[in-house]
Amino acid sequence: MASTIQVRVDDDLKAKSDRLFKDLGTDTTSAIRMFLTQAVLNNGFPFALKRRGIDSNPYAPLSEAEFLEKLELSRGHAEQGKYRDADAIVADMKEK
């Protein structure tokens, strides 16, 4: 048995999401079904929920200690071969 969910959204949001999902090869109903499936699999939202503001700014300056910590982590990843060539990343972006 299948249940029906009805949601009211702004016309502009609906049109934009319909276009987006069509470009991604699906429809809005399937996208909502995917969201619900992922929420159940993740036992919560399938993405991070964050407040907007200074605390969530990914471009906020790092302290010297934070920078050195991230640098050391990056070096460790590089030693383990966990990196991608910049040319490959640029090629992927151009492909998309």
C-alpha positions in Angstrom: 0.0 0.0 0.0 1.3 3.5 -0.8 0.6 6.7 1.1 0.2 10.2 -0.3 2.0 13.2 1.0 0.8 16.7 0.0 3.1 19.7 0.5 2.4 23.3 -0.4 5.4 25.2 -1.9 5.8 28.5 -3.6 5.2 28.3 -7.4 8.6 29.6 -8.2 10.3 27.1 -5.9 8.3 24.3 -7.5 9.2 25.4 -11.1 12.9 25.7 -10.2 13.0 22.3 -8.5 11.1 20.7 -11.4 13.7 22.0 -13.8 16.6 21.0 -11.6 15.4 17.5 -11.1 14.6 17.1 -14.8 18.2 18.2 -15.6 19.3 15.5 -13.2 17.3 12.9 -15.0 14.5 12.5 -12.5 11.3 14.2 -11.3 10.3 16.0 -8.2 8.3 13.1 -6.8 11.2 10.7 -7.2 13.6 13.3 -5.6 11.3 13.6 -2.6 11.2 9.8 -2.4 15.0 9.7 -2.5 15.2 12.3 0.2 12.9 10.3 2.5 14.8 7.1 1.8 18.1 8.8 2.6 16.7 10.3 5.8 15.6 6.9 7.0 19.0 5.3 6.1 20.9 8.2 7.8 18.5 8.2 10.8 18.2 11.9 10.3 18.6 14.5 7.7 20.8 13.3 4.8 22.8 16.6 4.9 24.2 18.9 7.6 21.9 21.5 9.1 23.7 24.7 9.9 22.8 28.2 10.9 23.8 31.0 8.6 26.3 33.4 10.0 29.9 33.8 11.0 30.1 30.4 12.6 29.3 28.6 9.4 31.5 30.6 7.1 33.9 28.2 5.3 36.1 31.2 4.3 36.6 32.5 7.8 40.3 32.9 8.6 42.0 30.1 10.4 44.2 30.5 13.4 47.8 29.5 12.9 47.2 26.3 15.0 44.1 25.4 12.9 46.0 26.0 9.7 48.9 23.8 10.8 46.5 21.1 11.9 44.8 21.1 8.5 48.1 21.1 6.8 49.4 18.1 8.7 46.1 16.3 8.0 46.6 17.0 4.3 50.2 15.8 4.3 49.1 12.6 5.9 46.4 12.1 3.2 49.0 12.7 0.5 51.4 10.2 2.0 48.5 7.6 1.9 47.8 8.5 -1.7 44.4 10.1 -0.8 44.5 13.0 -3.2 43.4 13.9 -6.7 45.4 15.5 -9.4 44.4 19.1 -10.0 44.1 18.5 -13.8 41.6 15.6 -13.1 39.5 17.9 -10.9 39.5 20.7 -13.5 38.5 18.1 -16.2 35.6 16.8 -14.0 34.4 20.4 -13.4 34.5 21.1 -17.2 32.6 17.9 -17.9 29.8 18.8 -15.6 
